Amino acid sequence: MAPSLRSRGYARIVAKGSGKQRANDKEPAGGKERDAGPVREWVTFDDPTESGRRWQIDVTFLTSHWRCIFNDGCQGNLTEPAPELVQGCCAYGAHFSNRKDRDAVVKAARKLGDDVWQHAKAGRKRGIYAKSGKNDDGKQEWRTRLVDDACIFLNGPDFPAGPGCALHLEAMRTGKHHADLKPEVCWQLPLRCVDEYEDDGTVVSTLSEFGRDGWGEGGEDFAWWCTEAPEAFTGSEPVYVGLAEELRRMIGTELYDQVAAYLAGREASAPPPVTHPAETPVHFTRRRPGKPLAAKR
């Protein structure tokens, strides 16, 4: 029997019934080829704790230097660039993975004070979530409620504590990891996991970036998206290091340790991993006497 989609307790996208096997690491499983984009590098791991599950890992994205640039160049995800709104990817609310995810955020919201949550009054009066239709299995789905055309937890630029997610701010103030308080899809971004059930009962889990396609058809209407923007690929460390805690929660500590060791080895080898299409390499010029070292992008 195939393992439950929710057994790991995080948001997943499901692709069913292609029945295709992948024999190499040059493309992800999923039955559909990507419409556009350069070739990426992939590696396959067997899940060390869950029999019948294989992982396709996006080497290119995990070794890239993506970082969140919220309020630091982020253009938002509306149909026109809107950096002045400081909404990040919070304009449409967060869709909960399941009832457990929803209820955990409800519990976290009860502990938020007015000094960290701009819309606390609205949240306490009407609740923090709304129905958002039903999934393919006919089960009810929910998302965070919207206030002023954005997620109810989003503090605006005029809020004394500053713009951004109230749950994230609370995590920073209390020394918790933000994944302990935020909806699963929020703390997982920019990572995305897609499960595909094979005809033989096994599962192929593809771990990659959360691109436009993760938003559905509406993603194509975004004027800007961070995993396509060179300005977001300016981190001081690779994604698999900077988002180590998130990855451990998504794939488990044992598998993460294996993946991290492999990626560290790939970074140290030649040729290097396939470069992410949005990552602009830095080229250093030769140093001339009396002139400082210059970097060109």
C-alpha atoms as one frame of an Amber mdcrd trajectory, in Angstrom:
protein
   0.000   0.000   0.000   1.311   3.461  -0.890   2.219   5.669   2.089  -0.151
   8.442   3.078   0.422  11.825   1.505   0.074  13.409   4.902   2.221  10.959
   6.827   5.095  13.427   6.883   2.922  16.337   7.925   3.704  18.822   5.190
   2.175  20.255   2.051   2.448  18.114  -1.034   1.241  18.173  -4.605   0.076
  14.866  -6.063   0.465  13.475  -9.568  -1.323  10.147 -10.028  -1.069   7.221
 -12.358   1.598   7.921 -14.958   3.202   4.576 -14.181   6.512   5.642 -15.725
   9.895   4.693 -14.317  12.909   6.983 -14.519  16.273   5.341 -15.099  18.485
   8.403 -14.930  18.996  11.597 -12.980  18.627  14.109 -15.804  14.960  14.962
 -15.305  12.377  14.697 -12.534   9.615  12.156 -12.346   6.125  13.421 -12.937
   5.026  12.179 -16.338   5.136  15.638 -17.959   8.109  17.396 -19.433   8.648
  21.019 -18.474   7.532  23.337 -21.248  10.608  25.524 -21.084  13.852  26.081
 -19.238  17.386  24.756 -19.390  18.441  21.278 -18.359  18.792  20.777 -14.613
  20.797  18.303 -12.618  18.977  15.693 -10.549  19.969  12.893  -8.216  17.893
   9.967  -6.922  17.817   8.606  -3.369  15.866   5.742  -1.850  14.050   6.859
   1.275  16.032   5.378   4.205  13.002   5.099   6.482  10.066   4.501   4.142
  10.138   1.441   1.894   8.781   1.994  -1.588   9.575   5.698  -1.818  12.247
   7.218  -4.049  13.314  10.853  -4.038  14.282  12.922  -7.063  16.344  15.832
  -5.737  16.913  19.053  -7.697  20.669  19.490  -7.399  20.606  22.719  -9.404
  18.238  24.586  -7.091  19.545  23.201  -3.808  23.105  24.228  -4.654  21.994
  27.662  -5.872  22.273  30.757  -3.679  18.618  31.735  -3.583  17.514  33.753
  -0.555  14.257  35.391   0.497  14.413  39.104  -0.340  11.176  40.164   1.343
  11.306  43.949   1.807  14.724  43.894   0.143  13.892  43.945  -3.548  10.888
  41.612  -3.631   8.349  42.772  -6.226   5.417  40.766  -4.874   3.348  38.311
  -6.898   0.628  40.509  -8.373   0.082  41.162 -12.067   2.163  44.346 -11.794
   5.327  44.916  -9.736   4.351  46.336  -6.341   7.377  46.502  -4.027   5.834
  49.467  -2.177   3.060  47.216  -0.810   5.636  44.927   0.858   3.336  41.927
   0.454   5.859  39.356  -0.683   3.989  36.175  -1.625   1.217  36.848   0.914
  -1.314  38.559  -1.371  -3.595  35.545  -1.803  -3.527  34.009   1.640  -2.067
  30.631   2.546  -3.823  27.387   1.636  -3.656  24.855   4.442  -2.430  21.340
   3.729  -5.087  19.724   5.867  -7.156  20.193   9.016  -4.161  19.524  11.264
  -2.193  22.310   9.572  -5.160  24.676   9.866  -5.761  23.943  13.543  -2.077
  24.362  14.422  -2.125  27.882  12.981  -5.386  28.674  14.778  -3.678  27.673
  18.030  -0.615  29.792  17.254  -2.794  32.805  16.416  -4.377  32.740  19.874
  -0.997  33.610  21.368  -0.313  36.624  19.135  -0.471  40.015  20.807  -1.656
  43.241  19.237   1.949  44.443  19.185   2.944  41.751  16.655  -0.318  41.323
  14.722  -1.835  44.280  12.930  -5.120  42.508  12.165  -5.529  40.819  15.541
  -8.960  42.382  16.091 -10.292  41.086  12.778  -8.782  37.667  13.382 -10.360
  37.300  16.800 -13.730  38.496  15.579 -14.120  36.474  12.368 -11.477  33.768
  12.693  -8.280  33.354  10.706  -9.435  31.003   7.950 -12.087  30.687   5.234
 -13.260  27.824   3.040 -11.559  27.616  -0.351 -13.463  24.904  -2.171 -12.868
  21.171  -2.253 -10.014  19.044  -3.509 -10.169  16.294  -6.129 -11.334  13.834
  -3.484 -14.222  16.082  -2.479 -12.686  17.074   0.855 -13.026  20.607   2.170
 -10.021  22.911   1.888  -9.224  26.150   3.696  -6.978  29.175   3.370  -6.128
  32.061   5.645  -8.696  34.854   5.562  -7.894  37.996   3.577  -7.816  41.495
   5.036  -7.012  44.524   2.869  -6.389  42.220  -0.108  -3.725  40.148   1.606
  -3.287  37.408   4.207  -4.765  38.263   7.594  -1.361  37.654   9.184   0.454
  40.161   6.971   1.440  43.342   8.760   1.625  46.383   6.504   4.553  48.797
   6.106   2.848  51.282   8.453   2.650  48.821  11.362   4.939  49.795  14.295
   6.545  46.354  14.491   7.304  46.505  10.771   5.942  44.737   7.673   5.753
  40.996   7.297   4.099  37.908   8.713   2.899  38.237  12.312   3.555  34.532
  12.878   7.111  34.896  11.605   7.650  37.930  13.822   6.346  36.010  16.842
   8.730  33.149  16.081  11.669  35.553  15.951  10.654  37.173  19.234  10.222
  33.885  21.067  13.258  32.090  19.637  11.217  29.464  17.769  11.667  28.324
  14.223   9.016  29.913  12.029   7.939  26.453  10.847   6.538  25.890  14.341
   3.926  28.614  13.794   3.306  29.246  10.102   1.160  27.322   7.600   3.131
  24.513   6.002   3.136  25.989   2.517   4.539  29.262   3.894   7.554  27.829
   5.678   8.283  25.441   2.816   8.562  28.128   0.144  10.639  28.235  -2.028
  10.714  24.422  -1.772   8.078  22.151  -3.236   7.476  18.412  -3.079   5.420
  16.550  -5.682   4.404  12.923  -5.087   3.700  10.557  -7.969   2.114   7.168
  -7.395   3.503   4.488  -9.700   1.496   1.528 -10.980   3.659  -0.858  -8.944
   2.620   0.826  -5.686   5.833   2.788  -5.162   5.982   6.552  -4.791   8.363
   8.987  -6.458   8.758  12.240  -4.505  10.292  15.116  -6.441  11.870  17.896
  -4.383  12.519  21.069  -6.306  11.792  24.800  -6.249   8.315  26.284  -5.917
   8.015  27.819  -9.378   5.111  29.590 -10.999   3.455  26.273 -11.775   3.065
  25.669  -8.049   0.430  28.408  -8.009  -1.631  26.851 -10.785  -2.666  28.743
 -13.913  -2.643  32.073 -12.070   1.105  31.845 -11.570   1.676  32.706 -15.202
   0.074  36.104 -14.613   2.604  37.187 -11.996   4.701  40.124 -13.103   7.623
  38.767 -11.067   8.549  35.609  -9.201  11.542  35.178  -6.951  12.865  31.839
  -8.230  13.275  33.473 -11.657  14.861  36.705 -10.392  18.675  37.059 -10.348
  18.436  39.532  -7.455  17.122  36.720  -5.245  20.132  34.495  -5.981  22.562
  36.466  -3.851  22.716  34.402  -0.689  25.930  33.736   1.181  25.331  29.976
   1.305  23.611  27.360  -0.856  19.933  26.575  -0.352  20.581  23.133   1.132
  22.571  24.810   3.918  20.460  27.942   4.434  17.200  25.969   4.483  18.583
  22.930   6.322  15.897  22.958   9.017  13.084  23.205   6.480  14.564  20.356
   4.464  14.970  18.176   7.542  11.297  18.668   8.320  10.283  17.875   4.760
  12.398  14.800   4.003  13.605  13.662   7.414  16.968  14.106   9.114  18.528
  10.852   7.909  17.803  11.530   4.254  18.766  15.193   4.608  22.188  14.194
   5.942  22.711  11.935   2.915  21.578  14.633   0.480  23.683  17.342   2.137
  26.802  15.157   2.031  26.226  14.414  -1.642  25.644  18.084  -2.525  28.741
  19.192  -0.625  30.723  16.688  -2.636  29.198  17.905  -5.904  30.104  21.499
  -5.078  33.701  20.471  -4.509  33.938  18.428  -7.700  34.545  19.290 -11.338
  32.619  20.083 -13.363  30.415  21.927 -10.827  26.638  21.374 -10.582  24.477
  22.760 -13.377  23.931  26.458 -12.624  20.417  27.707 -11.939  19.152  29.789
 -14.891  18.470  32.798 -12.659  21.811  32.717 -10.875  24.277  35.209 -12.312
  27.837  34.066 -11.682  30.352  36.530 -10.288  33.515  36.901 -12.379  36.619
  38.402 -10.796  39.072  40.365 -12.905  42.808  39.996 -12.567  44.271  42.216
  -9.931  46.420  45.033 -11.224  49.076  46.794  -9.162  47.597  49.713  -7.249
  43.985  48.784  -8.036  41.495  46.941  -5.797  39.969  43.639  -6.803  36.827
  44.245  -8.852  33.794  42.048  -9.197  31.566  42.082 -12.239  28.107  40.624
 -12.562
